[in-house]
């Protein structure tokens, strides 16, 4: 007879996220996760299979509840609404909030990219996929702001914005002020690309 799960998965993922965010995957022990979630290791293994299984579930939840909703801000772009500025300002706000929880600095996904993802094909592909989603979202927002741009110009500019945004997310772990300045400079650069007769939002 299958064992019934007796814990709140969403709460367990949130509690585990804080530990992984603070310490990284390698430095987080099952004991750390037991303390953070209030679950015994048997419940962790039953619910997620392993520490890595829990980590994968945490990363997927972070993407679904934090990163992709933020990307949706880009899809609101139009000739009268700058979704890129909205997105970049949202990043800044979230980074400041994360820094106020002193253990959770930067972006969990970018921290992972700088850690185990370099030697883990599944995580590398997941993070690369997110980078492509971000690049394509920025490209769509740029086209909405200035439909006259060529596809090659849009793609080049989208790569610049996406690369700077991801760099700022990684930099926030070390230097929040510089990260925020990078996001502000990125927004300023996007404005330089807009037609001269376009009103600034």
C-alpha positions as CSV (number, residue, x, y, z in Angstrom):
1,X,0.0,0.0,0.0
2,X,1.4,3.4,-1.0
3,X,2.4,5.7,1.8
4,X,0.3,8.9,2.0
5,X,2.3,12.2,1.9
6,X,1.6,14.2,5.1
7,X,3.3,17.5,4.4
8,X,2.6,20.7,2.5
9,X,4.8,20.4,-0.7
10,X,4.7,24.2,-1.4
11,X,5.9,25.0,2.1
12,X,8.6,22.4,2.0
13,X,9.9,23.8,-1.3
14,X,9.9,27.3,0.1
15,X,11.7,26.3,3.3
16,X,14.3,24.2,1.3
17,X,14.7,27.1,-1.2
18,X,16.0,29.4,1.5
19,X,18.7,26.8,2.5
20,X,19.8,26.1,-1.0
21,X,19.9,29.8,-1.8
22,X,22.0,30.6,1.2
23,X,24.5,27.7,1.1
24,X,24.3,26.3,-2.4
25,X,23.6,22.7,-3.3
26,X,26.9,21.1,-2.4
27,X,27.2,22.7,1.1
28,X,23.6,21.9,2.0
29,X,23.2,18.7,4.0
30,X,20.1,16.6,4.6
31,X,20.4,17.7,8.2
32,X,20.1,21.3,7.1
33,X,17.1,20.4,5.1
34,X,15.5,18.6,7.9
35,X,16.0,21.6,10.2
36,X,14.7,24.0,7.6
37,X,11.6,22.1,6.6
38,X,10.7,20.3,9.8
39,X,10.6,17.1,7.8
40,X,12.4,13.9,8.7
41,X,14.8,12.5,6.1
42,X,12.5,9.7,5.4
43,X,9.8,12.2,4.4
44,X,12.3,14.1,2.2
45,X,13.3,10.9,0.5
46,X,9.8,9.7,0.1
47,X,8.5,13.0,-1.2
48,X,11.5,13.9,-3.5
49,X,13.7,10.8,-3.9
50,X,16.9,12.4,-2.8
51,X,18.5,15.7,-1.9
52,X,19.0,16.3,-5.7
53,X,15.4,15.5,-6.3
54,X,14.4,18.1,-3.7
55,X,16.8,20.6,-5.3
56,X,15.4,20.0,-8.8
57,X,11.9,20.6,-7.4
58,X,13.0,23.8,-5.7
59,X,14.6,25.1,-8.9
60,X,11.5,24.2,-11.0
61,X,9.2,25.9,-8.4
62,X,11.4,29.0,-8.5
63,X,11.2,29.2,-12.2
64,X,7.4,28.7,-12.2
65,X,6.6,31.1,-9.4
66,X,9.3,33.8,-9.6
67,X,11.2,33.8,-13.0
68,X,8.5,33.1,-15.5
69,X,5.9,35.5,-14.0
70,X,8.6,38.2,-14.2
71,X,9.3,37.4,-17.9
72,X,5.6,37.9,-18.5
73,X,6.2,41.6,-17.9
74,X,8.1,41.8,-21.2
75,X,5.0,40.6,-23.1
76,X,3.1,43.8,-22.0
77,X,5.3,45.9,-24.3
78,X,3.6,48.1,-26.9
79,X,4.4,51.5,-28.5
80,X,3.0,53.1,-25.4
81,X,4.2,50.7,-22.7
82,X,7.9,49.8,-22.1
83,X,7.8,46.3,-20.8
84,X,11.6,46.1,-20.7
85,X,11.8,49.0,-18.2
86,X,9.0,47.3,-16.2
87,X,11.0,44.0,-16.2
88,X,14.3,45.6,-15.3
89,X,12.8,47.6,-12.5
90,X,11.1,44.5,-11.2
91,X,14.5,42.8,-11.1
92,X,15.9,45.7,-9.1
93,X,13.0,45.6,-6.6
94,X,13.3,41.8,-6.2
95,X,17.0,41.9,-5.6
96,X,16.7,44.6,-2.9
97,X,14.0,42.5,-1.2
98,X,16.2,39.4,-1.4
99,X,19.1,41.3,0.1
100,X,17.0,42.2,3.1
101,X,16.9,38.5,3.8
102,X,20.6,38.5,4.4
103,X,21.1,34.8,3.5
104,X,19.2,35.1,0.2
105,X,21.3,37.3,-2.1
106,X,21.2,37.4,-5.9
107,X,19.2,35.0,-7.9
108,X,18.9,31.3,-7.0
109,X,19.1,30.3,-10.7
110,X,22.2,32.4,-11.4
111,X,23.9,31.3,-8.2
112,X,23.3,27.7,-9.4
113,X,24.7,28.6,-12.8
114,X,27.9,29.8,-11.1
115,X,28.0,26.6,-9.0
116,X,27.1,23.1,-9.9
117,X,25.5,23.8,-13.3
118,X,28.8,24.0,-15.0
119,X,29.3,20.3,-14.4
120,X,25.7,19.2,-14.6
121,X,24.2,18.8,-18.1
122,X,20.5,18.8,-16.9
123,X,20.9,22.1,-15.0
124,X,23.0,23.6,-17.8
125,X,20.3,22.9,-20.3
126,X,17.6,24.2,-17.9
127,X,19.5,27.5,-17.3
128,X,20.3,27.9,-21.0
129,X,16.7,27.4,-21.8
130,X,15.8,30.2,-19.4
131,X,18.4,32.5,-21.1
132,X,16.7,31.8,-24.4
133,X,13.3,32.6,-23.0
134,X,14.6,35.9,-21.6
135,X,16.3,36.8,-24.9
136,X,13.2,36.0,-26.9
137,X,11.0,37.9,-24.5
138,X,13.3,41.0,-24.8
139,X,13.3,40.6,-28.6
140,X,9.5,40.7,-28.6
141,X,9.4,43.7,-26.4
142,X,11.9,45.5,-28.6
143,X,9.9,44.8,-31.7
144,X,6.7,46.2,-30.0
145,X,8.6,49.4,-29.0
146,X,10.0,50.0,-32.4
147,X,8.5,47.8,-35.2
148,X,11.0,49.3,-37.7
149,X,14.0,47.5,-36.4
150,X,15.5,44.7,-38.5
151,X,15.5,41.2,-37.1
152,X,19.3,41.1,-36.9
153,X,19.3,44.4,-34.9
154,X,16.5,43.2,-32.6
155,X,18.3,39.9,-31.9
156,X,21.7,41.6,-31.2
157,X,20.1,44.1,-28.9
158,X,18.0,41.4,-27.1
159,X,21.3,39.5,-26.5
160,X,22.8,42.6,-24.9
161,X,19.9,43.2,-22.6
162,X,19.5,39.6,-21.6
163,X,23.2,39.2,-21.0
164,X,23.3,42.3,-18.9
165,X,20.2,41.3,-16.9
166,X,21.7,37.9,-16.2
167,X,25.0,39.4,-15.3
168,X,23.3,41.8,-12.8
169,X,21.5,38.8,-11.2
170,X,24.8,37.1,-10.7
171,X,26.6,40.2,-9.5
172,X,23.9,40.9,-6.9
173,X,25.3,38.0,-4.8
174,X,28.6,40.0,-4.4
175,X,27.7,43.7,-4.9
176,X,24.1,44.7,-4.9
177,X,24.8,48.4,-5.6
178,X,26.8,47.6,-8.7
179,X,24.1,45.1,-9.8
180,X,21.4,47.8,-9.5
181,X,23.6,50.3,-11.4
182,X,24.0,47.7,-14.2
183,X,20.2,47.3,-14.5
184,X,19.7,51.1,-14.5
185,X,22.4,51.5,-17.2
186,X,20.7,48.7,-19.2
187,X,17.4,50.5,-19.1
188,X,19.2,53.7,-20.2
189,X,20.7,51.9,-23.1
190,X,17.4,50.6,-24.3
191,X,16.0,54.1,-24.2
192,X,18.9,55.2,-26.5
193,X,17.7,52.7,-29.1
194,X,14.1,54.0,-29.2
195,X,12.9,56.4,-32.0
196,X,13.5,60.0,-31.1
197,X,9.7,60.8,-31.3
198,X,8.7,58.0,-28.9
199,X,7.5,59.3,-25.5
200,X,9.4,58.0,-22.5
201,X,7.2,56.0,-20.1
